[in-house]
Amino acid sequence: MLIRDAELHDGMHADVRLAGGRIAALARRLLPLDDEPVIDAAGRALSVGLHDHHMHLLAYAAALESFPCGTPALGCVTGLAEILRIRARQENPAAPGWIRGIGYHESVAGDIDRDWLDAIVPHVPVRIQHRSGRLWILNTRALRTLGIAENERTSPLERVCGRLTGRLYDGDDWLRSRLAPTLPALGRASEALARMGVTGVTDAGPRNGCKEFEHFVGERLSGRLGQEVLLMGNAELDGCADREGVRRGPTKLYLRDAELPDFDDFCTAIAKSHRAARAVAIHCVTVAELVFATTALRHCGVAGGDRIEHASVAPPDTLQLLLGLELAVVTQPNFVFERGDAYLCDVDAIDLPWLYRGKAFDEAGIPLGAGTDAPYGDANPWAAMAAAVRRRTCSGKPLGPDENLSPARALALFTTAADSPGGAPRRIEAGAPADLCLLDRGWEAAFADLAAVRVELTLKDGRPIWQR
């Protein structure tokens, strides 16, 4: 394939030839070979394919079959209730299927529970996931569908005064065991990502094991999954050998401020991962979690590829803890836009300047990459880049404006190698993999409004996986 007259990152216009899954040549002018497909870029920007360094691909695939029920998709109690009623009317009354909602936040209708859902949809099983990913809310019909009796005491469901509230905290494994055990097909999710120029993802699921690994391999072999995948997960992955397009990633270690693990046990988990030649990726959304994680890594020693996920709140003294550890931080700038208005209401004022920082990590020399955390965030990396530049909430309020990045730096958050977030951005050069995306405008216009960028063509290994 020959891509003619593409604008590269440095402003140079060039023809780019692809062959054997790689960039074979680039020059001001290349003559087409016999029967060679030619794409006329017409001066539009050509980028390396984007890599989302932190998302949940299986959950994203499931979310595409669900409906969003949190802000800004819905902004009021009436809106959520009406959507639930509409969805319920679409089900077969004799054998209703599940209604699955995602992204709920209390700003829509407060702390909803089983009784609230029953008043809206009593006859169809409903389960709604909080945007944190840690809470499911189920109605009575859902409890019955799962085989839960009111007097059952063995389930992890919350009870208040002995009665089930319908709330299930940190119970994904239990819920999955009660539902159909099949993993979702990834074709629709892959196409949605390809439309945005994404050629690779890091799946950050802490429960990923051999079953999930083989599922990704199967979806790649079937052609449904066009992106390459770096798969985080549990210790089961220690025994999985890399396959074409699917590689074993870091061990995901999950910290919770309310119940931090025993320090020695946590250090043992880090050491075990390192002995298996795997890095660790530690989930840290609070200051306490970040302090705990960095202290443990200083004690155990850091291995190549070790990383901090989120670093959601990082005041200046925590940057000092990160310095010298050679850890990458993988942030989610899209949350500044998507959740910023809720943060302004809910987060302590003293912490607001330190939310999802950008420039401070750069200035301190701490490697910084980014992911969208989809489906818990919007999967569009261009919107995330725009949020890193603008640092404004959905309503337009500034949030940590001193942490803004340049457009080029925001792009670089998504253009490094899968195993090197915060490393050197990949380049369009001879011999490099032909993982590319052609934009609908030149670089000057793209950098002026990253959120408006649309992708015309996405190539993985020189093969189109999306073309407008």
Secondary structure, DSSP 8 states (H G I E B T S, - for coil): -EEEEEE-TTS-EEEEEEETTEEEEEES-----TT--EEE-TT-BEEE-EEEEEE-HHHHHHHTTSEE-STTT--SHHHHHHHHHHHHHTS-TTS---EEEEEE-HHHHSS--HHHHHHH-SSS-EEEEETTSSEEEE-HHHHHHTT--TT--SS---EETTEE-SEEES-HHHHHHHS-------HHHHHHHHTTTEEEEEE--TT--HHHHHHHHHHHHHTS--SEEEEEE-GGGGG---BTTEEEEEEEEE--GGG---HHHHHHHHHHHHHTT--EEEEE-SHHHHHHHHHHHHHH---TT-EEEE--B--HHHHHHHTTS--EEEE-THHHHHSHHHHHHHS-GGGGGGBT--HHHHHHT--EEE---TTSS---HHHHHHHHHH-B-TTS-BSSGGG---HHHHHHTTSB-TT-TTS-B----TTSB--EEEESS-HHHHHH-GGG--EEEEEETTEEEEE-
